Amino acid sequence: MPQPDAAPLDCLVIGGGPAGLTAALYLARFRRRVLVVDSGAPRAAWIPTSHNIPFFADGTPGPELLRRERETLARYGVRIEAGTVARLDRDRGGFTAALHAAGGGTRLVRARRALLATGAVDVEPDLPDLPDAVRRGLVRYCPICDGYESRERRIAVIGHGPRGLGEAIFIARTYSDDVTLLTHGCPMELSERDRAAVAEHRLKIVEQPIEALDIRDGRIAALREGGREHRFDLLYSALGLHYRSELAVALGAEHDGRGALCVDSHCQTTVRGLYAAGDIVRGLDQIVVGMAHAATAATHIHNRCELPTEDEADNG
């Protein structure tokens, strides 16, 4: 059985995306001992260009944003370790994490507080050469992020149920008057209110199964059902997310039906001393929101760090 590192960290940050790196920056500037564990698969790395971050008038690629954040942390000597946390245990003194290093080997890490910034994974549509399609902007996941760049184009939304319908209506009322919802064979049960919204925004719904999704000549060129072909400029996937909240759920943290974590005004979960930031938190999935979570959580961690987690007041 491996033994934990001798001196406990003030905070273990699990996740190396924008939220986790921002939390580490704040903690480093608070002169706290912090370690970032990064599995190497942040959702932000998929973003060709992010437009909703102030000061980047022309947008910035997700990988470039991550590179800049890492360079900033290097100035403060923050350790970013490639690996995964297989298990997280809690006791009165804080947390013990079983860290599996990317190069092999496992060790235990002790920390007074822990912050989860493990994010979420998009449920992906079945498309050929999907990474290339994402890089080229043919397949997108967030109309809040880049819907403005999709305005007045012919758009498909693949999804079903309230989520799929909601995203299709959001795009139709905000950015384009040519939007089609592809339910991939899932019948839609529409209320009168839903039908009114569909009619108001001239939303088209295709419920028949889609036989294939193809990319041709720089477009989502062939979406076929029953031999009929549909053509679109781009496709938004509204198939949902898998939230990487397993470590928190195993400790009993409250979460919604999809697995997103519930946090208080300090971004602390219902497990004392365990914080969460970014897409893993229930709410709006945006980089700037995740960074705000991180700043909020890191400041509270700094202010409460020396206190036993069980003794913290509810409004501390």
KOLDO-392296 format. One record per atom (N, C-alpha, C, O, CB): residue in three letters; x, y, z. Coordinates in steps of 0.05 Angstrom, whole numbers, plus 5000, padded with zeros to 4 digits. Glycine has a CB too. Layout:
BEGIN
ALAXYZ ...
***
This chain:
BEGIN
MET501749765000 MET500050005000 MET501850255000 MET503450285018 MET498150005025 PRO501550434980 PRO503150674980 PRO502550855003 PRO500250855013 PRO502850824953 GLN504451005012 GLN504151195034 GLN503651475023 GLN504751545002 GLN506551195053 PRO502051635036 PRO501551905026 PRO503952075028 PRO505752035044 PRO499252035041 ASP504052285010 ASP506152485011 ASP506352595039 ASP504252615053 ASP505752704991 ALA508752675048 ALA509152745076 ALA507552995084 ALA506052985104 ALA512052805080 ALA507753215070 ALA506353455077 ALA503753485061 ALA503853465036 ALA508153705073 PRO501453525074 PRO498953555059 PRO498953815043 PRO499954015051 PRO496653545078 LEU497653805020 LEU497154035004 LEU495054205017 LEU493354105033 LEU496353964975 ASP495054465011 ASP492754625019 ASP490354555001 ASP488054545011 ASP493354925016 CYS490854504975 CYS488654424958 CYS489654254935 CYS491754304923 CYS487154674947 LEU488154044929 LEU488653874906 LEU486553954885 LEU484153944890 LEU488453574913 VAL487454044862 VAL485654114840 VAL485653884820 VAL487753814809 VAL486554384826 ILE483353774815 ILE483153544797 ILE481853644771 ILE479453694770 ILE481453314810 GLY483453664750 GLY482453764725 GLY484153994715 GLY484554184730 GLY479553844726 GLY485053974690 GLY486854184679 GLY485654344657 GLY487154424639 GLY489354054670 GLY483054394657 GLY481854574638 GLY481854854648 GLY483154914668 GLY478954484633 PRO480455044635 PRO480455324643 PRO479655364673 PRO480855534686 PRO478655484626 ALA477755224683 ALA476855254710 ALA478955164730 ALA479655304749 ALA474255114716 GLY480054924726 GLY482054814744 GLY484654984744 GLY485755034765 GLY482754534736 LEU485455074721 LEU487855244719 LEU487455514732 LEU489255624744 LEU488755274690 THR485055624729 THR484455884742 THR484455854772 THR485556024786 THR481755994732 ALA483255644782 ALA483355594811 ALA486155574821 ALA486855684842 ALA481755344818 ALA487855434807 ALA490655404815 ALA492155664815 ALA493855714832 ALA492155204797 LEU491455844796 LEU492756104795 LEU491956264820 LEU493756384833 LEU491856254769 TYR489456274827 TYR488656424850 TYR489956304875 TYR490956464892 TYR485556414853 LEU489956044878 LEU491155924902 LEU494155974903 LEU495256024925 LEU490655624902 ALA495555974880 ALA498356034880 ALA498856314889 ALA500756374904 ALA499555984853 ARG497156504880 ARG497556784888 ARG496656834917 ARG497457034929 ARG495856964869 PHE495156644928 PHE494556654957 PHE496856514973 PHE496656494997 PHE491856514963 ARG498856424959 ARG501156294970 ARG500456024984 ARG501455955005 ARG502556474991 ARG498655884971 ARG497755624980 ARG499355404965 ARG500155434942 ARG494755584976 ARG499655174978 ARG500854944966 ARG498754794950 ARG496754694961 ARG502154754987 VAL499154784924 VAL497054674906 VAL498354494886 VAL500554534876 VAL495454894893 LEU496854284879 LEU497654104857 LEU495254074838 LEU493054034847 LEU498553824868 VAL495854084812 VAL493754034792 VAL494253764780 VAL496453704771 VAL493754264770 VAL492253594779 VAL492353334766 VAL490653354741 VAL488253414742 VAL491353104785 ASP491953304718 ASP490653344692 ASP490653084676 ASP492852974671 ASP491953574676 SER488352984668 SER488152744653 SER488852794623 SER489252604608 SER485452624655 GLY489053044615 GLY489853104588 GLY487653114568 GLY488153114544 GLY491852914579 ALA485153124577 ALA482853124558 ALA480853344565 ALA478453284568 ALA481452854557 PRO481653594568 PRO479753804574 PRO477853854550 PRO478753854527 PRO481254064582 ARG475453914556 ARG473453964535 ARG474254214519 ARG473654234495 ARG470654014547 ALA475554404532 ALA476454654518 ALA478354594496 ALA478554754477 ALA477654844538 ALA479754374497 ALA481754314476 ALA480454264449 ALA481754274428 ALA483454074484 TRP477754214449 TRP476254164424 TRP475354424411 TRP474454414388 TRP473853984430 ILE475554644425 ILE474354894415 ILE476155014393 ILE478355094399 ILE473955094438 PRO475155034368 PRO476755164347 PRO477255464353 PRO479555554351 PRO475455144320 THR475155604361 THR475355884368 THR473255954388 THR470855904383 THR475156064343 SER474056064411 SER472056154431 SER471756464428 SER473756604428 SER473056074460 HIS469256544426 HIS468756834420 HIS467656984445 HIS467457234444 HIS466856854398 ASN466956844466 ASN465656984488 ASN467457054511 ASN466557104533 ASN463456804498 ILE470057054506 ILE471957124527 ILE472857414521 ILE474057464500 ILE474456934527 PRO472457594539 PRO473157874535 PRO476157904529 PRO477857734537 PRO472458044559 PHE476858114514 PHE479558184506 PHE480658024482 PHE482758084472 PHE481458144530 PHE479157824473 PHE479957674449 PHE477857744427 PHE475957594423 PHE480057364454 ALA478257974414 ALA476258084396 ALA475757894372 ALA473457864363 ALA477058354385 ASP477757754363 ASP477457564341 ASP477157274351 ASP477257094335 ASP479857584323 GLY476757244377 GLY476556974388 GLY479256854393 GLY481356954384 GLY474956794369 THR479256634407 THR481756494413 THR481256194413 THR479256104424 THR482956584441 PRO483056034401 PRO482755744402 PRO482955634430 PRO484555734447 PRO484855604384 GLY481455424436 GLY481555304462 GLY484355214470 GLY485255264492 GLY479755074463 PRO485855074452 PRO488554984459 PRO490455224465 PRO492155204483 PRO489754824436 GLU490055444452 GLU491755684457 GLU491155794485 GLU492955884499 GLU491355894435 LEU488555794492 LEU487755894518 LEU489055724540 LEU490155824559 LEU484755894521 LEU488955454536 LEU490155274556 LEU493255314558 LEU494355314579 LEU489554984549 ARG494455354535 ARG497355404535 ARG498055654550 ARG499955644566 ARG498455424506 ARG496655864546 ARG497156114560 ARG496756084590 ARG498356184606 ARG495456344549 GLU494655944598 GLU494155904627 GLU496455744639 GLU497355804661 GLU491455754631 ARG497355534625 ARG499555374636 ARG502155534638 ARG503555504658 ARG500055124618 GLU502655704619 GLU505055874620 GLU504856064644 GLU506956114657 GLU505356034594 THR502556164649 THR502256344672 THR502756194698 THR504156304716 THR499456464672 LEU501655954701 LEU502055804725 LEU505055734729 LEU505955714752 LEU500355544724 ALA506455694707 ALA509255624710 ALA510855844724 ALA512855794737 ALA510455564682 ARG509956094721 ARG511356314734 ARG511156294764 ARG512856404778 ARG510156584724 TYR509056164774 TYR508656134803 TYR509655864813 TYR509255804837 TYR505756174809 GLY510755704796 GLY511855444805 GLY509655244811 GLY510255054826 GLY513455484829 VAL507255274800 VAL505155084805 VAL505754824790 VAL506354824766 VAL502455194797 ARG505454604804 ARG505854334792 ARG503254244778 ARG501154254790 ARG506754124813 ILE503554164753 ILE501354044738 ILE502253764731 ILE504153724715 ILE500654204712 GLU500953564742 GLU501853284739 GLU499853134721 GLU497453144726 GLU502053144766 ALA500953014700 ALA499252854682 ALA498452594696 ALA500152444705 ALA500752794656 GLY495852544697 GLY494952294710 GLY491952324716 GLY490652504708 GLY496452244735 THR490952134732 THR488152124740 THR487952064769 THR489751934781 THR486551924723 VAL485852154781 VAL485252084809 VAL483151854808 VAL480851894801 VAL484152324825 ALA484051624817 ALA482351384815 ALA480351374839 ALA478151264836 ALA483951134815 ARG481151494861 ARG479451484885 ARG479951724902 ARG482251824904 ARG479851214901 LEU477851824915 LEU478152054933 LEU476651984959 LEU474251944959 LEU476952314920 ASP478251984981 ASP477051925007 ASP477252175025 ASP478952345021 ASP478551685021 ARG475352185044 ARG475252425061 ARG475252335090 ARG473952145098 ARG472752585055 ASP476652495107 ASP476552455136 ASP476652735149 ASP476652935135 ASP478852265147 ARG476852745175 ARG476853005189 ARG479153185180 ARG478953425180 ARG476952955219 GLY481453065172 GLY483753225165 GLY483653315136 GLY485353485128 GLY486153065169 GLY481753225120 GLY481553315093 GLY481153075074 GLY479252915078 GLY484153455085 PHE482753055053 PHE482352865032 PHE484852705026 PHE487052815029 PHE481252995007 THR484452455018 THR486652295008 THR485852204980 THR483752084976 THR487252055027 ALA487652254960 ALA487152184933 ALA489051964924 ALA491451984929 ALA487352424914 ALA488051764910 ALA489751564898 ALA490351664869 ALA488551654852 ALA488351284897 LEU492851754865 LEU493551874840 LEU495051674823 LEU497151574830 LEU495352124845 HIS493951624799 HIS495251454779 HIS496751634760 HIS495451774744 HIS493151264764 ALA499351624760 ALA500951784743 ALA500851684714 ALA500551444710 ALA503951794752 ALA500951864695 ALA500751794667 ALA502951604659 ALA502651434642 ALA500752034649 GLY505351644671 GLY507651474664 GLY507651204679 GLY509551054676 GLY510151614669 GLY505651154695 GLY505550914711 GLY506050964741 GLY507351154748 GLY507550714701 GLY505050794757 GLY505350814786 GLY503050964799 GLY501651124786 GLY507950964792 THR502650904824 THR500551024840 THR501651124866 THR503250984879 THR498150824845 ARG500751354875 ARG501551454901 ARG499051594914 ARG497151664900 ARG503951644900 LEU499251624940 LEU497151764954 LEU497852054959 LEU500152114966 LEU496451624981 VAL496052224955 VAL496452514959 VAL494452614980 VAL492052564978 VAL496152674933 ARG495452755000 ARG493652865021 ARG493253165016 ARG495153305007 ARG494952825049 ALA490853265021 ALA490253545017 ALA488053625037 ALA486253475043 ALA489353604988 ARG488353875047 ARG486253975065 ARG483554015051 ARG481453965062 ARG487154235078 ARG483754105026 ARG481354155010 ARG481854034982 ARG484153984974 ARG480754465008 ALA479653984968 ALA479853884941 ALA477854034923 ALA475654104932 ALA479253584940 LEU478654094899 LEU476954224880 LEU476754054855 LEU478753994842 LEU478054514873 LEU474353994847 LEU473853834823 LEU473254024800 LEU471454184801 LEU471453634827 ALA474853994779 ALA474454144754 ALA474653944731 ALA475954004711 ALA476454384751 THR473353714735 THR473653494716 THR471853514692 THR472153364673 THR473153234730 GLY469953704693 GLY468453774669 GLY466453564660 GLY465453404676 GLY470253834647 ALA465953564634 ALA463953394622 ALA464953304594 ALA466753434583 ALA461153534620 VAL463653094584 VAL464352994558 VAL461853004540 VAL459752904549 VAL465552704559 ASP462053114517 ASP459753124499 ASP459052854488 ASP460852694481 ASP460253314475 VAL456452784487 VAL455552544473 VAL455752614443 VAL454352804434 VAL452652454482 GLU457352474428 GLU458052564401 GLU456152434380 GLU455352204383 GLU460952494395 PRO455552584359 PRO454152474337 PRO455852274321 PRO458352294322 PRO453052694318 ASP454652094307 ASP456051894291 ASP456752014264 ASP455151994245 ASP454351624288 LEU459052134263 LEU459952264238 LEU462752164230 LEU464352114248 LEU459952574241 PRO463252144204 PRO465952074196 PRO467952294202 PRO467352534197 PRO466051994166 ASP470252224212 ASP472452414217 ASP471352654234 ASP471652884227 ASP473552524191 LEU470152584256 LEU468952794273 LEU470853004283 LEU470253244281 LEU467652664297 PRO473352934292 PRO475153154301 PRO475653364280 PRO475753604285 PRO477753034311 ASP476053274255 ASP476553464233 ASP474053634228 ASP474353874223 ASP477253314207 ALA471653514230 ALA469253664226 ALA468853884247 ALA467954104242 ALA466853484226 VAL469653814272 VAL469554014294 VAL471554234289 VAL470854474292 VAL470153874321 ARG474054164281 ARG476054374276 ARG475154564254 ARG475754794255 ARG478754234268 ARG473754454234 ARG472954624211 ARG470354774217 ARG469454924200 ARG472554444187 GLY469154724240 GLY466754874247 GLY464254764235 GLY462154894235 GLY466955154240 LEU464354524223 LEU461954394212 LEU460254264233 LEU457754264230 LEU462754184191 VAL461454174254 VAL459954054277 VAL460654224301 VAL462954274307 VAL460653754282 ARG458554324315 ARG458854494338 ARG457154394361 ARG455254234357 ARG458154784331 TYR457854484385 TYR456554384409 TYR455154594425 TYR453554534443 TYR458454234426 CYS455854854421 CYS454855064439 CYS454055314423 CYS455755474416 CYS456955134459 PRO451455344418 PRO450555584404 PRO450955844420 PRO451056054408 PRO447655564396 ILE451155814446 ILE451756054462 ILE454556154456 ILE455056394455 ILE451455994493 CYS456355964451 CYS459156034446 CYS459556144418 CYS460956344414 CYS460955794449 ASP458356014398 ASP458956084370 ASP456556114352 ASP456856114327 ASP460855884359 GLY454156134364 GLY451856174347 GLY451856424330 GLY450856434308 GLY449356184364 TYR453156634340 TYR453356884325 TYR454756834299 TYR454056954278 TYR454857104342 GLU456856664299 GLU458256604274 GLU456656424256 GLU457356374233 GLU460956474281 SER454356314266 SER452656134250 SER450256284239 SER448556154226 SER451855894267 ARG450056534243 ARG447556684237 ARG446956674207 ARG448756684190 ARG447856974246 GLU444356654201 GLU443356644174 GLU444356414157 GLU444356424133 GLU444056904160 ARG445156194170 ARG445955964156 ARG443955734159 ARG442155754177 ARG448755864165 ARG444155534142 ARG442355304144 ARG443455114165 ARG445555004161 ARG441955174116 ILE441955074186 ILE442954934210 ILE441254694217 ILE438854704216 ILE443055134234 ALA442654474223 ALA441354234234 ALA442054214263 ALA444354274271 ALA442153984218 VAL440154124279 VAL440654054307 VAL439953764310 VAL437653684304 VAL438954234327 ILE441753594320 ILE441153314324 ILE440753284354 ILE442453334371 ILE443453134314 GLY438353184361 GLY437553154389 GLY434653084391 GLY433253064370 GLY438153404405 HIS433753044415 HIS430852974418 HIS430053044447 HIS431653124463 HIS430452664414 GLY427453024452 GLY426453094478 GLY426753394483 GLY427253554465 GLY427852944500 PRO426253474508 PRO426353764515 PRO429053894509 PRO429154124500 PRO425753804544 ARG431253754512 ARG433853864507 ARG434253934477 ARG434954154470 ARG436153674516 GLY433653734460 GLY433953784432 GLY432054004422 GLY432954174406 GLY433353524417 LEU429553994430 LEU427654194421 LEU428454474432 LEU428254674417 LEU424854124431 GLY429354484457 GLY430054744468 GLY432454864454 GLY432455104449 GLY430854704498 GLU434454704446 GLU436754814432 GLU435954904404 GLU436955114395 GLU439054614431 ALA434254744391 ALA433454824364 ALA431855084364 ALA432355254347 ALA431754604351 ILE430055124383 ILE428555364385 ILE430355604393 ILE430055824382 ILE426255334406 PHE432255554410 PHE434155764418 PHE435655874393 PHE435856114390 PHE436255664439 ILE436655684376 ILE438055774352 ILE436155914333 ILE436856114321 ILE439355524339 ALA433755804330 ALA431855914310 ALA430956194318 ALA430556364301 ALA429355734308 ARG430556244344 ARG429556514352 ARG431856714354 ARG431356954357 ARG428056494378 THR434356614354 THR436556794359 THR438256844334 THR439157064330 THR438256694381 TYR438756634318 TYR440856654298 TYR439956584269 TYR441156704251 TYR442956474305 SER438056414265 SER437456324238 SER434556254235 SER433256164254 SER439156084231 ASP433456314211 ASP430656234206 ASP430455984190 ASP428355914179 ASP429156464192 ASP432655834188 ASP432755584173 ASP434055364191 ASP436355304188 ASP434255604146 VAL432455264209 VAL433455064229 VAL431754814228 VAL429254824227 VAL433355184258 THR433054584227 THR431754324227 THR432654164250 THR435054134255 THR432254174200 LEU430754044265 LEU431353864287 LEU431253584277 LEU429153494267 LEU429453904311 LEU433453434279 LEU433553154272 LEU433452984297 LEU435352984313 LEU436153094256 THR431252844301 THR430952694326 THR432052414324 THR431952264344 THR427952674333 HIS433152334301 HIS434552084299 HIS432751844305 HIS433551654318 HIS437052074317 GLY430251864296 GLY428351644300 GLY426751654326 GLY425151484331 GLY429751394299 CYS427351854344 CYS425851884369 CYS423452064365 CYS423752294358 CYS427751994391 PRO420951954368 PRO418552124364 PRO418452334385 PRO419252294409 PRO416051944365 MET417452574377 MET417152804395 MET414352814405 MET412452804390 MET418053064381 GLU414052844431 GLU411452894443 GLU411253194450 GLU412253284470 GLU410952714469 LEU409853344433 LEU409853634435 LEU407253724449 LEU405053644442 LEU410053754408 SER407653894468 SER405354024481 SER404254244463 SER405554314443 SER406054144509 GLU401954354470 GLU400954574454 GLU402854814454 GLU403154944433 GLU398154664465 ARG404154864476 ARG406155074478 ARG408455024460 ARG409455204446 ARG407055114507 ASP409354764459 ASP411554694441 ASP410854734412 ASP412354844397 ASP412354404446 ARG408354644405 ARG407554674377 ARG407354964369 ARG408055034346 ARG404754544373 ALA406555134387 ALA406355424381 ALA409155534376 ALA409555694358 ALA404955574404 ALA411155454393 ALA413855544389 ALA415055444363 ALA416455594349 ALA415655464413 VAL414555194356 VAL415455084331 VAL414355234308 VAL415855304289 VAL414754784329 ALA411755294309 ALA410555454287 ALA411555734286 ALA412055844264 ALA407555454290 GLU411955864309 GLU412856144310 GLU415556174297 GLU416056364283 GLU412956244338 HIS417355984302 HIS420056004292 HIS420555834267 HIS422855804258 HIS421955914314 ARG418455734255 ARG418555584230 ARG420655354232 ARG422155304213 ARG419255774206 LEU420655224254 LEU422455004259 LEU421554754245 LEU419154684247 LEU422854954289 LYS423354624230 LYS422654374217 LYS423654144234 LYS425854154246 LYS423954364189 ILE422053934236 ILE422753704252 ILE422753454235 ILE420753404221 ILE420853674277 VAL424953304235 VAL425153054220 VAL425352834241 VAL427352814255 VAL427553054200 GLU423252664243 GLU423252454263 GLU424152184252 GLU424752004268 GLU420452424275 GLN424152154226 GLN424951904214 GLN427951844220 GLN429552034223 GLN424551904183 PRO428651594222 PRO431451524228 PRO433351624207 PRO432651624183 PRO431751224231 ILE435651714216 ILE437651814197 ILE439551574191 ILE440651454210 ILE439252054210 GLU439851514166 GLU441451284158 GLU444451344159 GLU446051164165 GLU440651184131 ALA445251594153 ALA448051654152 ALA448351954154 ALA446752114144 ALA449451554127 LEU450552044167 LEU451352324168 LEU454052344153 LEU455952214162 LEU451552424198 ASP454052494132 ASP456452514116 ASP457452804114 ASP455852994118 ASP455952404087 ILE459952834109 ILE461153094104 ILE462253094075 ILE463852924068 ILE463453164125 ARG461353294060 ARG462153304032 ARG462353594023 ARG460553754028 ARG460253144014 ASP464553664010 ASP464853933998 ASP464554154019 ASP463454364014 ASP462853973976 GLY465654094043 GLY465654304064 GLY462954354076 GLY462554564088 GLY466654554052 ARG461154164074 ARG458454194087 ARG457653924099 ARG458753714093 ARG456354284066 ILE455653944117 ILE454253694126 ILE452453634102 ILE450253734100 ILE452553734153 ALA453453454085 ALA452353444058 ALA450153234054 ALA448453274036 ALA454553374039 ALA449953034070 ALA447952834066 ALA446952714092 ALA448452584106 ALA449052604048 LEU444452774098 LEU443152664122 LEU440652524111 LEU438752664105 LEU442452884144 ARG440752264109 ARG438652124093 ARG436751974111 ARG437551844131 ARG439951934074 GLU434251994104 GLU432151824116 GLU430251744095 GLU429151904081 GLU430651974140 GLY429851484092 GLY428051374071 GLY428851454043 GLY427251484025 GLY425351484076 GLY431551474039 GLY432451544012 GLY432551834006 GLY433551913985 GLY430851403992 ARG431552004024 ARG431552294020 ARG434052414031 ARG435052324052 ARG428952424032 GLU435052614018 GLU437552744027 GLU436953024037 GLU435453184025 GLU439552754004 HIS438153084060 HIS438053354072 HIS440753474072 HIS442753334076 HIS436853344101 ARG440953734066 ARG443553864065 ARG443554114084 ARG441654264085 ARG444253954036 PHE445754134098 PHE446054354117 PHE448854474116 PHE450754344108 PHE445354264146 ASP449054724125 ASP451654854127 ASP453254754151 ASP455654724150 ASP451355154128 LEU451754694172 LEU453154594196 LEU451154454214 LEU448654484211 LEU454654824211 LEU452154314234 LEU450454154252 LEU451154214281 LEU453554214288 LEU450653854246 TYR449154264297 TYR449554284326 TYR448654024339 TYR446553924333 TYR448054524338 SER450353914356 SER449653674371 SER448353744398 SER449553894413 SER452153494375 ALA445953654402 ALA444653694428 ALA443953424440 ALA441753384451 ALA442053864424 LEU445953244439 LEU445552964449 LEU446152944479 LEU445752724490 LEU447252774433 GLY447053154491 GLY447553154520 GLY450453124527 GLY452153124510 GLY445952934532 LEU450853114553 LEU453553104565 LEU453652874585 LEU451752794598 LEU454153364579 HIS456052764588 HIS456752594610 HIS458452754630 HIS460652834623 HIS458152324601 TYR457452784654 TYR458852944674 TYR460852764689 TYR460152554699 TYR456953084694 ARG463352864690 ARG465452704704 ARG465352754734 ARG467252864745 ARG468252764692 SER463152684746 SER462752744774 SER462952504793 SER462052514816 SER459952874778 GLU463952284782 GLU463952034797 GLU465352054824 GLU464451944844 GLU465251814781 LEU467652204825 LEU469152224851 LEU467352354872 LEU467352274895 LEU471752384847 ALA465952564864 ALA464252714884 ALA461852544891 ALA461052534915 ALA463352974872 VAL460552414872 VAL458252254877 VAL458852024896 VAL457251964913 VAL457052144850 ALA461251904893 ALA462051694911 ALA462351784940 ALA462051624958 ALA464751574902 LEU462852044944 LEU462952154971 LEU460252254981 LEU460052345003 LEU464952384971 GLY458252224964 GLY455552304973 GLY454752584965 GLY452852684977 GLY455352275002 ALA456152714947 ALA455552994939 ALA452852994925 ALA452252824909 ALA457753104922 GLU451353204931 GLU448753234917 GLU449153314888 GLU451053464881 GLU447053454931 HIS447453194871 HIS447653244842 HIS444953234830 HIS443053124842 HIS449653044829 ASP444653334805 ASP442053314792 ASP441853054777 ASP443652884779 ASP441653554773 GLY439653014763 GLY439152764750 GLY441052694728 GLY441252464720 GLY436352764739 ARG442552894718 ARG444452844697 ARG447252794708 ARG449052714693 ARG444553074678 GLY447652844734 GLY450252814746 GLY451753064751 GLY453953054763 GLY451952634729 ALA450653294743 ALA451953554749 ALA451753614779 ALA449753564791 ALA450753784732 LEU453853724790 LEU454053764819 LEU452554014828 LEU452654224814 LEU456953774828 CYS451354004851 CYS450054234863 CYS452054364883 CYS453254224899 CYS447354144878 VAL452354624881 VAL454254754899 VAL452855004912 VAL450755084903 VAL456754854882 ASP454155104933 ASP453155344946 ASP454355594934 ASP455655584913 ASP453655334977 SER453955814947 SER454956074936 SER457956094936 SER459056264923 SER453756304952 HIS459355914950 HIS462255904950 HIS463255684931 HIS465655634931 HIS463255854979 CYS461455564916 CYS462155344898 CYS463155094914 CYS464754934904 CYS464355424878 GLN462155064938 GLN462754824954 GLN460454634951 GLN458054704952 GLN463154904984 THR461054374947 THR459054174945 THR457854114972 THR458654244992 THR460153914932 THR455953934973 THR454853854999 THR456753685016 THR456153625039 THR452253704994 VAL459053615005 VAL461153485020 VAL463053705029 VAL464253845013 VAL462753265003 ARG463253745055 ARG464953965066 ARG467853945056 ARG469053735057 ARG464853955097 GLY468854165047 GLY471554175038 GLY472054095009 GLY474254124998 GLY473254005055 LEU469853994996 LEU470053914968 LEU468654124951 LEU466254174954 LEU468853634964 TYR470154244933 TYR469054454916 TYR468954364887 TYR470154154880 TYR470854714918 ALA467454514871 ALA467254444843 ALA467054694826 ALA465954894835 ALA464754264838 ALA468154684802 ALA468254914784 ALA468054814755 ALA469154604749 ALA470755084789 GLY466854974739 GLY466754914710 GLY464254754702 GLY462254764715 GLY469154774702 ASP464554614680 ASP462254474668 ASP461054264687 ASP458754184684 ASP463054344643 ILE462654164706 ILE461653964725 ILE459454064743 ILE457953914755 ILE463853844741 VAL459254334745 VAL457354464763 VAL454654504748 VAL454754574724 VAL458354734774 ARG452454454761 ARG449854494748 ARG449554794741 ARG449954974757 ARG447654404767 GLY448854844716 GLY448455114707 GLY449455164679 GLY449454984663 GLY449755314726 LEU450355404674 LEU451155484647 LEU454055394641 LEU455855464656 LEU450955794644 ASP454355244620 ASP456955134613 ASP458455334595 ASP458155334571 ASP456754864598 GLN459955514608 GLN461555714593 GLN464255744606 GLN464455714631 GLN459955984593 ILE466255804591 ILE468955834601 ILE469056054622 ILE470256014644 ILE470955894579 VAL467856284617 VAL468056504636 VAL466556444661 VAL467356534683 VAL466956764623 VAL464456284659 VAL462956194683 VAL464656004700 VAL464756034724 VAL460256064676 GLY465955824686 GLY467755634701 GLY470055784714 GLY470855714737 GLY468955434682 MET471155984702 MET473256144714 MET472156294739 MET473556314759 MET474456344694 ALA469756394737 ALA468456524760 ALA468056334783 ALA468556394806 ALA465856654752 HIS467156084777 HIS466955874797 HIS469655844811 HIS469855824835 HIS466055614785 ALA471755824794 ALA474455774805 ALA475355994823 ALA476455934845 ALA476455734782 ALA474956244815 ALA475756464832 ALA474256464859 ALA475456514880 ALA475356734818 THR471656414857 THR470056404881 THR470956184900 THR471256224924 THR467056364874 ALA471255944889 ALA472055714905 ALA474855744917 ALA475255694941 ALA471955454888 ALA476755844901 ALA479455874911 ALA479656074934 ALA481156034953 ALA481255954888 THR478156284932 THR478156484953 THR477056374979 THR478056425001 THR476556734945 HIS474856214977 HIS473756095001 HIS475555885013 HIS475855865037 HIS470955974995 ILE476855734995 ILE478855535005 ILE481055675020 ILE481755585042 ILE480055374981 HIS482055885010 HIS484156035023 HIS483256135051 HIS484756105071 HIS485156275006 ASN480856235052 ASN479856355077 ASN479256145098 ASN479256195122 ASN477456515072 ARG478555895090 ARG477655685108 ARG479755455111 ARG479155265125 ARG475055575099 CYS481955485099 CYS483755255095 CYS484555115120 CYS484654875122 CYS486155335080 GLU485255265141 GLU486355145165 GLU484155025183 GLU484854885202 GLU487855345181 LEU481655075177 LEU479454975194 LEU478854685187 LEU478954615164 LEU476955155191 PRO478154525207 PRO477154255202 PRO474554275186 PRO472854445192 PRO476754095228 THR474254105166 THR471954125148 THR469254085164 THR467254215157 THR472053925126 GLU469253905184 GLU466853855199 GLU465954105216 GLU463554125223 GLU467153615217 ASP467754285222 ASP467154505240 ASP466354755225 ASP465754965237 ASP469454565257 GLU466154745199 GLU465454985184 GLU462555055187 GLU460854875186 GLU466154955154 ALA461955305191 ALA459155385193 ALA457855385166 ALA459255405145 ALA458955665205 ASP455155345166 ASP453755335140 ASP454055585124 ASP454155575099 ASP450755285145 ASN454355805137 ASN454656065122 ASN457456165123 ASN457956405120 ASN452756275133 GLY459455985127 GLY462256075130 GLY463456175104 GLY465756255104 GLY463855845140 
***
